[in-house]
Amino acid sequence: MDGSQTTKTIRVILAQPRGFCAGVERAIDIVERALTKFGPPIYVRHEIVHNRHVVEDLRARGAVFVDELDEVPEGAWTVFSAHGVARKVVQAAEDRSLPVIDATCPLVAKVHAEGRRYASQDREIVLIGHAGHAEVEGTIGQIDGTVYLVQTVEDAETLEVKDPEKLAYITQTTLSVDDTRGIIAALKLRFPNITGPDVKDICYATQNRQEAMHHLAELVDMILVVGSKNSSNSNRLREIGAELGHPAYLIDDASALQPEWFVGADTVGLTAGASAPEVLVQGVIEGMKRFGNVKVELLPGTPEDVKFKLPAEVASL
């Protein structure tokens, strides 16, 4: 920075809660414990959580991330990611007698169970979610019968089903609460007898982080969200910040910071998606010191004390 200029003060307001949720902590813990107990390599189907830094760290410690089970050697310990898998994947592992540890988030598993329950009532299922997302593919593959994927209000308004009287909906856990409410309203308008869980299936951590973003946006000039590009909940946080009228950027880490973002932005809101570790947030705070004197404040927020049980295979460590 040019010494002849007055050093700018950047007020940074940290959202709370932010970063890791209980499902992500559990999934990472499962891989770490498996590496300790069984030794590397531990094979993980798909990214354990959607964060590049987490995946690279675990890879360096002996985790091997694969797209499909046929890449896993015979008899190798295998972990299913936090996003859940289709039943055909479970069956393929059983057919090969692979020792499996299931790191599916319990809140995703709850959606699977609800979908199966509705299907057992001979209902067709509407899944509100994003095409191609690992959680959506796993959920569709957990349910017997017809599943319609709806991504937008427009999809809901044009959806054609076999029997409008026998319909239920479920949701991906990492969606925008506000957007999902609008889609559910459109479905109920179109199909008055549809049944489903309001927005309760959007996980507590997703809702808490989105609520914190609404509070944060009232106080800041610009918003930074720490998270990877393939993280659904991180993308939703950035979108909410932008919808609330602020420049909002999704960044992997401090290396993505751009000096022009801070021109005219004296107060910066900082949060992190549910799969982003706190060390990256602290790194971004450190990185902002290149652009001025950084003063950090903590936004009051909802405390989180949720803990999920570990699978029996690694619980005893």
N, C-alpha and C positions, 0 to 999 in steps of 0.2 A: 504494500500500500504506500502511496506517495506520502512522505513525511510532512510535506507542506500543507496537507489537507487535514481538516479536523476529523478525527476518527469517529465514525458513525457508531451509535449504540443500537444494537439489534435486540429488541425484547422478544424472547422466545417463550411462548406459552405451551407447556407440555400437556397433552390430553391425558385424561385418566378415566377409565383404564385404556391401555394400549398394549400392543405386542401380544406375546404368547397367551393363548387360552388353555384351558385344562386339557382339551382333546389333543392339541399340538404338543403340549408338555408330555402327555402320556405316550404319544406316538414316538417322539424322539427318545424318551426314557426307555421304551421297549427296545429300540434298535441298540442303544448304548448298553443296556443290560444283556442283550443277546450277544453282543460282541465280547463282553466281559465273561459271560458264562460259557459260551460255546466256542469262542475264538473266531477270528475272521477266516474266510469271508462269510458274511451274512448277506443273503440275497434279499433285495427289497423290490417288490413289484410296483413299478411307477415311483415317482418321488414320494418320499414318506410324508412330507408336507410341501406346499408350494412356496419354497424359499430357496433361492440359489445358494446362499451362504450356508444354510443348514445342510443342504445336500452335499455341497463340496466338503464341508467339515467331516461329515459322516463317511463320505467316500475316502477321505484321507486316512480314516481310522479303520477301514476294512469293509465298509458296506459296499455292495455291488448293486447298482440300480438297473433293473431290466424292464423292458416293455411287456414281455410275455413270459409265461412260465417255462416255455420250451428252451429258454436261455439259461435255466437253472439246472446245474448238474444233479445227477441222481443222489438222493439222500441229503442234499444241502439244506440247511435251515433257511426258511423263507418267511418274510414278513409281508403282510398285506398292508397297504398304506392307510392313512387316516381317512381317506375319502371313501373307503369301502369298495367291494368288488362284486361282480355278478356271480350268481350261483354256479354258472358253468366254470368259472375260475376256481371256485372252491372244489367243485367236482374233479376238475383236471388235476388239482394238487392231490386229492384223495386217490385218484386213479394211479398216480405215480408214487403214492406213499411218501410224499414230501412232508417233512416235519414243518408245520406252519404255526406262526404266531400272528394272530389277527389284531392289527392296530387300528381297526375301524373305530372312529370316534363314536362313543355311545349314543350321541345325539343323532348321528347319521343312522346308526343301527335302529334307533327308535323310529325313524322315518320308514326304513325298510319294513319293520314290523307292522306299522300302520298301513302301508301299501298292500302288504300281503293280507291283512285283516279285511280291508275293503274289497280286495279281489275275491276273497273267500265268500263274500256276500253277493257275488256275481255282479259286482260293479265294475265298470270301466274306470280307469284311473287317468286323471289329468295331473301331470307332473309340471309344476312351475319351476323352471330352471333354465340353465344356459346349455345349448347344444354343444356336445363335445367335451364338457367338463367331466373329469374323472368321477366325481360324486354322482352326477346325473347318469352316466353310463352304468355305474355300479347299481344305482337304485332301479333303473329300468330292468336290469338283469336279475334283480331279486324278486320280481313280481311276475306271476303267471297271468296270462291274459293280456288285454289291450292296454297300452300306456300311450297317451297322447302328450307330447312335449309342447308346452306353451311358454313362450319367452316374453311376450308383450301383451298389452291390452288389445292390440289389433288382432293378435293370434286368438285371443279369447273370444273376440267378437265374430270371428269367421270360422271357429272350430265346428266341425261336423262330427257328430257321434252317432253310434247305432241306437242307443236308447237313452234319451235325455233324463229319464226317470231313475236310471240306475247308474249314477255318476258320483265319483268322489275325487277330491284333489289332495295332493301332498306337495311339499315344497323342498327345494334345495335349501340347505341350512345357511348358506352364506350370501343370500340375496339382500337387496335393498328393501328394508321394511316398508318404506313408503311406496315403492314401485309395486311390491307384492300385494299390498293392500288394494291398490288400484286394479290389479289383475283379478284378485279374488272378487272384488265388487262387480267387475265386468262378467265374470263367470256366473255369479249369482243372479245377475240381471238376465243373462241368457238362459240359464238353467236353474230355475228357482228351487228345485229339489236337490241340487248338488249338496253333498256333505263334505266337511273337512275341518281342519283345526285353526281357522283364522290365520294369524301369523305366528302361532305358538311354536311351529317347527323351525322357524328361523332361530338359530341358537342364541342363547343368552349373551354370549361374548360378542357376536355380530351386532346384536341390538344395542348392547352397552357402548360399543365403539362408535356406532352410528349416532347414538344419542349424544355422546361426548363431542362428536364432530359438529353437531348442531349448536352446542354451547360454545365451542371453540370459534366457530365462524362469526359469532356476534362480537368477537373481541380482536380480530386480527385483520391484517391487510393481505396476507398470502398464506397458503397452506402447503405443507410438505407431508407426504405420506410415505413412510418407509415400508417397502414391500416389493415383491417380485412381480413382473408383468403378468405371470400366469396365475397370480393369486386373486381369486374371485372377490374375497372380502376386502382386500386392499384396493382393488379397482373401484369397488362400490364406495369406499371412503373418499377416494379422489373425486369421483363423480358427484358425490353429495357436496363436497367443498366447492366444486365448480358451479353446481346448481344454486348454491347459496350466495353466488356472486363474487367469488374470489379466484384469482389465479391459483391453481392447485396442481401439484406435480407429484407423480408417483416415482420414487427413486429407490434403487437397490441399496445404495449406501452413499457416503459422503463424496465419493468420486464423481457423482452425477450433478453435484451442485454447480449452478451457473451464476456468475456475478451479476448478470443483468436482472435476474429474478429479484435481487435485493434493492434495486433502484426504486425508490419510493415506497418500499415495504419496510416500515420501521418495526412492525409487530408481526411476528411469524408464528403461525400455529403448527405444531409438530405432533404427529401421531404415527402409529405403526399398525399394520395389519396383524391378524391373529397368528400368522406364521412367521413373523419377523422378530428376531431376538433383540433384547434391550441393548446389547453391545453395539448394534448398528445405529440405534437412536443416539446413544452417547457419542458415537463416531461422527454423526451428522452435526451434533452440537459443537463438537471440536472443529469440524470442517468449516462451520459458519464463522469461526473466529478469523478466517482469512478476509472477511468482508466487514468486520467491525468488532466492537466490544459487545460480547454476548451476555445478556442478563436473563437467567432462566426462572420462570415461575411455573408452579404446578396448578393446573386447573382442578378444582374439587370434582370428584366423580364417584361413580358407583363402585364400592369395593367388591372384589371377586375372591371368593374362598372355595370355589368348587374344586373338588379332587375326584378323579375317576380311578376305580380299582384297576390294577394291572392284571394281565392274563396270568394264569397259574404257571405257565412255562418260565416266567421271569420274575414272579412276585417274591420269591424267597431270597433273593440276593440282599 
